Amino acid sequence: MIIEPIPDRGFRAPGTGHMLAGSLVGAVGAYLFQLVGGRALGTEAFAPISVLWTVFFILATVVLVPLEQYITREASLGKRVLRANLTPIASVTGGAAFVGGLFALATRDMLFGGEVVFAVQLALLMAGYSVLLVGKGVLAGHRQFKSVGWILFWESTVRLAAGVVFLALVVNAEVLGWAMVIAPLAALGTRFWRFDVPDHRPQSVTSARSFLGAYIAGSAASQLMLAGAPLGVAALGGGPTLISITFVTFTLYRGPLTLIYALQGRILPYLVRLSEDGGAGLRRIALGVLVGGGALALLGGVVGYTVGPEVVGFLFGPEFEPDRLVAAMAAAGVVAASTAQVAGQVLVAAGGTGKLAASWAAGLVVALAVLVLAPLAVDRTVALGFLAGEATAAVVVAIMTLGVQRSGPVVAPA
């Protein structure tokens, strides 16, 4: 079967609008799912879903997003990735499902109300989203952006619809977990494997082990800062109510970054092509992003302090309203994290995942130091650690991008 490639027109390539629309629907749908669940269950009963979503998000972004980006990068260079990389794909998928299920099982009494079903759900979540993100990588690498948009649309829509229907039948946290489990099946409707064909161009020589090893290690540091706030609150002695408040606050403010994760598959093929000039074009883009991101982080902090608690309270109810300083630091920190993520795509395109890992590791060290040393209330300590860590990561990414060069004999498509 011959698949006709989509013409390469930069960011004007066909399907880009569909991908953007799908990302927006996906982000809004995720918020609505959490809003419906939080209002139906209340702060205490919603806590297991807060933790389930947090652990899932951390594992997915630590392990599965790097896999997606490797597949996107290799497919954009003409490689038949599903056949050539079946072993690392299976290893990452199985490992993510095993770790997720084992974590939920080991912490079921502390974090999941003693319910074993959440361990089963987390393992199935990781397996399902492995398929979804592999599919996104194949489609984005072959510039099938319209299909990526439909995946994002249906994944969020199925989860929200299932959550509403399940809660109408039984009001408990377990049914929301099952709604999350069935959502990634939306990827199968695109039959993404049809597009995994070589196009006879020179291929990348970047190995999955070298690319993914550093990227996964760095992503672990990044996501512990970004999505680990509820776990940090629990570790410092915060109760279920404070865990739920922290979860909905950070998840709501994480909206820009959620969109970036959904759309970075659109950005990466373009950056890979720019790497042909030895890195000059990549450096210009990265520095522009970092300068603009610094200004937006300051603005985000002001907006978060001014109206942040009221926005959370309006959406989720007054009992979910966070401390004003926590809202400010969370908003500024998310913008800093978004800046580092976008600029970090330059390092990914150049194969410099080791430099990206070093940036995130530096941020994590700073964040942990704040958690240990800051003499503040639990929620303020976690928020300050998050802001300090993400700001550090953004600064180190800026330093790393100044010396970026294309790594290895990679030949980008014409």
C-alpha positions as CSV (number, residue, x, y, z in Angstrom):
1,M,0.0,0.0,0.0
2,I,1.4,3.4,-1.0
3,I,0.7,6.3,1.3
4,E,1.0,9.7,-0.4
5,P,3.0,12.1,1.9
6,I,1.5,15.4,2.9
7,P,3.4,18.3,1.2
8,D,5.9,20.0,3.5
9,R,4.9,23.6,3.9
10,G,6.4,24.3,7.3
11,F,3.8,25.3,9.8
12,R,1.2,25.8,7.0
13,A,1.2,22.1,6.1
14,P,-2.3,20.6,5.7
15,G,-3.8,19.3,9.0
16,T,-2.0,21.8,11.2
17,G,-5.4,23.5,12.0
18,H,-7.0,20.2,12.9
19,M,-4.1,19.4,15.2
20,L,-4.4,22.7,17.0
21,A,-8.2,22.3,17.3
22,G,-7.8,18.8,18.6
23,S,-5.3,20.0,21.2
24,L,-7.6,22.8,22.4
25,V,-10.5,20.4,22.6
26,G,-8.3,17.9,24.5
27,A,-7.2,20.4,27.0
28,V,-10.7,21.7,27.7
29,G,-12.1,18.2,27.9
30,A,-9.5,17.2,30.5
31,Y,-10.5,20.2,32.6
32,L,-14.1,19.4,32.3
33,F,-13.5,15.8,33.3
34,Q,-11.7,16.9,36.5
35,L,-14.4,19.6,37.1
36,V,-17.2,17.1,36.8
37,G,-15.4,14.6,39.0
38,G,-14.4,17.1,41.6
39,R,-17.9,18.5,42.0
40,A,-19.5,15.1,42.1
41,L,-17.2,13.6,44.6
42,G,-15.9,16.5,46.7
43,T,-12.4,17.2,47.9
44,E,-11.8,14.1,50.0
45,A,-13.5,11.5,47.8
46,F,-11.8,13.0,44.7
47,A,-8.3,12.5,46.2
48,P,-7.6,9.0,44.7
49,I,-8.4,10.4,41.2
50,S,-6.1,13.3,41.9
51,V,-3.3,10.9,42.7
52,L,-4.1,8.5,39.8
53,W,-4.0,11.4,37.3
54,T,-0.8,12.8,38.9
55,V,1.1,9.4,38.8
56,F,-0.2,8.7,35.3
57,F,0.8,12.1,34.0
58,I,4.3,11.8,35.5
59,L,4.9,8.3,34.1
60,A,3.5,9.2,30.7
61,T,5.6,12.4,30.3
62,V,8.7,10.8,31.8
63,V,8.6,7.6,29.7
64,L,6.0,7.8,26.9
65,V,6.5,11.3,25.6
66,P,10.3,10.7,25.0
67,L,9.3,7.5,23.1
68,E,6.7,9.5,21.1
69,Q,9.4,12.1,20.2
70,Y,11.9,9.5,19.2
71,I,9.4,7.9,16.9
72,T,8.4,11.3,15.5
73,R,12.1,12.3,14.9
74,E,13.0,9.0,13.2
75,A,9.8,8.8,11.1
76,S,10.4,12.4,9.9
77,L,13.8,11.2,8.6
78,G,12.3,8.3,6.6
79,K,12.7,5.4,9.1
80,R,10.1,2.6,9.4
81,V,10.0,2.8,13.1
82,L,7.3,0.3,14.1
83,R,9.4,-2.5,12.5
84,A,12.8,-1.2,13.3
85,N,12.1,-0.2,16.9
86,L,9.6,-2.9,18.0
87,T,11.8,-4.0,20.9
88,P,12.3,-0.6,22.6
89,I,8.6,0.2,22.0
90,A,7.6,-3.1,23.7
91,S,10.1,-2.6,26.5
92,V,9.0,0.9,27.3
93,T,5.3,0.0,27.2
94,G,5.7,-3.0,29.4
95,G,8.0,-1.2,31.8
96,A,5.6,1.7,32.2
97,A,2.6,-0.5,32.8
98,F,4.6,-2.6,35.4
99,V,5.9,0.4,37.3
100,G,2.6,2.2,37.3
101,G,0.7,-0.9,38.6
102,L,3.4,-1.7,41.2
103,F,3.5,1.9,42.5
104,A,-0.3,2.0,43.0
105,L,-0.3,-1.4,44.6
106,A,2.5,-0.5,47.0
107,T,0.8,2.8,48.0
108,R,-2.8,1.8,47.9
109,D,-3.3,2.3,51.6
110,M,-1.6,5.7,51.7
111,L,-2.8,7.2,48.4
112,F,-5.7,5.1,47.0
113,G,-7.9,4.4,50.0
114,G,-6.8,0.8,50.1
115,E,-8.4,0.0,46.7
116,V,-6.5,-2.5,44.5
117,V,-8.6,-1.5,41.5
118,F,-6.5,1.7,41.0
119,A,-3.4,-0.4,40.5
120,V,-5.1,-2.3,37.7
121,Q,-6.3,0.9,36.2
122,L,-2.9,2.6,36.3
123,A,-1.3,-0.4,34.6
124,L,-4.0,-0.4,31.9
125,L,-3.6,3.4,31.5
126,M,0.1,3.2,30.8
127,A,-0.4,0.4,28.3
128,G,-3.2,2.2,26.5
129,Y,-1.4,5.5,26.3
130,S,1.7,3.8,25.1
131,V,-0.3,2.8,22.0
132,L,-1.8,6.3,21.7
133,L,1.6,8.1,21.9
134,V,3.3,5.7,19.5
135,G,0.5,6.3,17.1
136,K,0.9,10.1,17.4
137,G,4.6,9.8,16.8
138,V,4.1,7.8,13.6
139,L,1.4,10.2,12.3
140,A,3.4,13.3,13.2
141,G,6.6,12.0,11.7
142,H,4.8,11.4,8.4
143,R,3.0,14.8,8.7
144,Q,-0.4,13.3,9.0
145,F,-1.4,16.1,11.3
146,K,-5.1,15.9,10.7
147,S,-5.2,12.4,12.1
148,V,-3.2,13.5,15.1
149,G,-5.9,16.2,15.7
150,W,-8.6,13.5,15.6
151,I,-6.7,11.4,18.1
152,L,-6.5,14.3,20.5
153,F,-10.2,15.2,20.0
154,W,-11.6,11.7,20.5
155,E,-9.3,10.8,23.4
156,S,-10.6,13.7,25.5
157,T,-14.2,13.4,24.3
158,V,-14.4,9.7,25.1
159,R,-13.0,10.2,28.6
160,L,-15.4,13.0,29.4
161,A,-18.5,11.3,28.0
162,A,-17.6,8.0,29.8
163,G,-17.0,9.9,33.1
164,V,-20.4,11.6,32.9
165,V,-22.3,8.4,32.1
166,F,-20.5,6.3,34.7
167,L,-21.1,8.9,37.4
168,A,-24.8,9.0,36.5
169,L,-24.8,5.3,37.4
170,V,-22.4,5.1,40.4
171,V,-20.9,8.0,42.2
172,N,-17.4,6.9,43.3
173,A,-13.8,7.5,42.2
174,E,-13.4,4.0,40.7
175,V,-15.7,4.7,37.8
176,L,-13.8,7.8,36.9
177,G,-10.7,5.6,36.8
178,W,-12.3,3.3,34.2
179,A,-13.3,6.3,32.1
180,M,-9.7,7.3,32.0
181,V,-8.7,3.7,31.0
182,I,-10.9,3.6,27.9
183,A,-9.9,7.0,26.5
184,P,-6.7,6.1,24.6
185,L,-8.5,3.5,22.5
186,A,-9.4,6.5,20.3
187,A,-6.0,6.1,18.7
188,L,-7.0,2.8,17.1
189,G,-9.6,4.6,14.9
190,T,-6.8,6.3,12.9
191,R,-5.1,3.0,12.0
192,F,-1.8,4.8,12.3
193,W,0.2,1.7,11.5
194,R,-0.7,2.2,7.8
195,F,1.6,5.2,7.5
196,D,4.7,3.5,8.9
197,V,6.4,3.0,5.6
198,P,9.9,4.1,4.6
199,D,10.3,6.8,2.0
200,H,13.8,5.8,0.8
201,R,15.6,8.8,2.2
202,P,18.8,8.6,4.3
203,Q,17.8,7.6,7.8
204,S,18.9,8.7,11.3
205,V,21.6,6.8,13.0
206,T,20.5,7.9,16.5
207,S,19.9,4.7,18.5
208,A,16.8,4.3,20.6
209,R,19.0,3.5,23.7
210,S,21.1,6.6,23.5
211,F,18.2,9.0,22.7
212,L,15.7,7.5,25.1
213,G,18.1,6.8,28.0
214,A,19.0,10.4,28.6
215,Y,15.6,11.8,27.7
216,I,13.8,9.5,30.1
217,A,16.2,10.3,32.9
218,G,15.8,14.0,32.3
219,S,12.0,13.8,32.0
220,A,11.8,12.1,35.3
221,A,13.4,15.1,36.9
222,S,11.2,17.5,34.9
223,Q,7.9,15.7,35.8
224,L,8.7,15.3,39.5
225,M,8.8,19.1,39.6
226,L,5.9,19.7,37.2
227,A,3.3,17.1,38.2
228,G,4.6,16.0,41.6
229,A,3.1,18.8,43.7
230,P,0.2,16.7,45.1
231,L,2.8,14.0,46.0
232,G,5.0,16.7,47.6
233,V,2.1,17.8,49.7
234,A,1.4,14.3,50.8
235,A,5.1,13.7,51.7
236,L,5.2,16.9,53.8
237,G,2.1,15.8,55.8
238,G,-0.8,17.5,53.9
239,G,-4.2,15.8,54.1
240,P,-6.6,14.6,51.4
241,T,-8.2,18.1,51.1
242,L,-5.0,19.9,50.6
243,I,-3.9,17.2,48.1
244,S,-7.0,17.8,46.0
245,I,-6.7,21.6,46.2
246,T,-3.1,21.4,45.1
247,F,-3.9,18.9,42.3
248,V,-6.7,21.0,40.7
249,T,-4.7,24.2,41.0
250,F,-1.6,22.9,39.3
251,T,-3.5,20.9,36.7
252,L,-5.6,24.0,35.8
253,Y,-2.6,26.2,35.5
254,R,-0.7,23.5,33.5
255,G,-3.0,24.2,30.5
256,P,-0.3,25.9,28.3
257,L,2.1,23.0,28.9
258,T,-0.6,20.4,28.2
259,L,-1.1,22.0,24.8
260,I,2.7,22.1,24.2
261,Y,2.9,18.3,24.9
262,A,0.1,17.8,22.5
263,L,1.6,20.0,19.8
264,Q,5.3,19.4,20.1
265,G,5.0,16.5,17.6
266,R,4.0,19.3,15.1
267,I,7.1,21.4,16.0
268,L,9.8,18.7,16.1
269,P,9.8,17.7,12.4
270,Y,10.3,21.4,11.4
271,L,13.2,21.7,13.9
272,V,14.8,18.6,12.7
273,R,15.0,20.1,9.2
274,L,16.5,23.3,10.6
275,S,19.3,21.3,12.2
276,E,20.9,21.0,8.7
277,D,22.6,24.4,9.1
278,G,24.6,23.1,12.0
279,G,22.4,24.7,14.7
280,A,22.3,28.4,13.9
281,G,18.6,28.4,13.1
282,L,17.8,26.3,16.2
283,R,19.7,28.7,18.4
284,R,17.8,31.7,17.1
285,I,14.5,30.1,17.7
286,A,15.5,28.9,21.2
287,L,16.7,32.3,22.4
288,G,13.6,34.0,21.1
289,V,11.4,31.6,23.0
290,L,13.5,32.0,26.2
291,V,13.4,35.8,26.2
292,G,9.6,35.9,25.6
293,G,9.1,33.2,28.2
294,G,10.9,35.1,30.9
295,A,8.6,38.1,30.4
296,L,5.5,35.9,30.3
297,A,6.5,34.1,33.6
298,L,6.5,37.4,35.4
299,L,3.1,38.3,34.0
300,G,1.8,34.8,34.9
301,G,2.8,35.3,38.5
302,V,0.9,38.7,38.7
303,V,-2.2,37.2,37.1
304,G,-2.1,34.1,39.3
305,Y,-1.8,36.3,42.5
306,T,-4.6,38.6,41.3
307,V,-7.3,36.3,40.1
308,G,-5.9,32.7,40.4
309,P,-7.7,31.6,43.5
310,E,-11.0,33.0,42.3
311,V,-10.7,31.2,39.0
312,V,-10.1,27.8,40.7
313,G,-12.9,28.5,43.2
314,F,-15.4,29.4,40.4
315,L,-14.6,26.3,38.4
316,F,-14.3,23.7,41.2
317,G,-16.1,25.2,44.1
318,P,-15.0,27.4,47.0
319,E,-13.5,24.4,48.9
320,F,-10.9,24.0,46.2
321,E,-9.7,27.6,46.3
322,P,-5.8,27.8,46.9
323,D,-3.7,30.2,48.8
324,R,-3.0,33.4,46.8
325,L,0.8,33.1,47.0
326,V,0.5,29.4,45.9
327,A,-1.6,30.4,42.9
328,A,1.0,33.1,41.9
329,M,4.0,30.8,42.2
330,A,2.2,27.9,40.4
331,A,1.3,30.2,37.5
332,A,4.8,31.6,37.1
333,G,6.3,28.2,37.5
334,V,4.1,26.7,34.8
335,V,5.1,29.5,32.3
336,A,8.8,28.8,33.1
337,A,8.3,25.1,32.6
338,S,6.6,25.8,29.3
339,T,9.4,28.0,28.2
340,A,12.0,25.3,29.0
341,Q,9.9,22.6,27.2
342,V,9.6,24.6,24.0
343,A,13.2,25.7,24.0
344,G,14.2,22.1,24.9
345,Q,12.8,20.9,21.6
346,V,15.8,22.5,20.0
347,L,18.1,20.1,21.9
348,V,15.8,17.2,21.0
349,A,15.9,18.0,17.3
350,A,19.7,18.1,17.5
351,G,19.9,14.8,19.4
352,G,21.2,16.6,22.5
353,T,18.9,14.8,25.0
354,G,21.8,14.5,27.4
355,K,22.0,18.3,27.7
356,L,18.3,18.5,28.2
357,A,18.5,15.9,31.0
358,A,21.2,18.0,32.7
359,S,19.0,21.1,32.6
360,W,16.0,19.3,34.2
361,A,18.3,17.6,36.8
362,A,19.6,21.0,37.9
363,G,16.1,22.2,38.3
364,L,15.1,19.2,40.4
365,V,18.1,19.6,42.8
366,V,17.0,23.2,43.4
367,A,13.4,22.2,43.9
368,L,14.3,19.5,46.5
369,A,16.6,21.9,48.3
370,V,13.6,24.3,48.7
371,L,11.4,21.5,50.0
372,V,13.9,20.6,52.7
373,L,14.9,24.1,53.7
374,A,12.0,26.5,53.2
375,P,10.3,27.3,56.6
376,L,6.8,27.8,55.0
377,A,3.4,26.1,55.1
378,V,3.2,22.9,53.2
379,D,1.4,24.2,50.1
380,R,3.6,27.3,49.9
381,T,6.8,25.2,50.3
382,V,5.7,22.9,47.4
383,A,4.8,25.9,45.2
384,L,8.1,27.7,45.9
385,G,10.1,24.6,45.2
386,F,8.2,24.2,41.9
387,L,8.9,27.8,40.8
388,A,12.5,27.7,41.8
389,G,13.2,24.4,40.1
390,E,11.4,25.3,36.8
391,A,13.2,28.7,36.7
392,T,16.5,27.0,37.1
393,A,15.7,24.5,34.4
394,A,14.8,27.3,32.0
395,V,18.1,29.1,32.7
396,V,20.2,26.0,32.1
397,V,18.3,25.2,28.9
398,A,19.2,28.7,27.7
399,I,22.9,28.1,28.4
400,M,22.8,24.7,26.7
401,T,21.1,26.0,23.5
402,L,23.9,28.5,23.0
403,G,26.2,25.7,22.1
404,V,23.7,23.4,20.2
405,Q,24.9,21.6,17.1
406,R,23.5,18.8,15.1
407,S,24.7,15.6,16.7
408,G,25.6,12.6,14.5
409,P,25.3,12.1,10.8
410,V,21.6,12.8,10.5
411,V,20.3,13.7,7.1
412,A,17.0,15.7,7.3
413,P,14.4,15.5,4.5
414,A,14.6,18.0,1.7
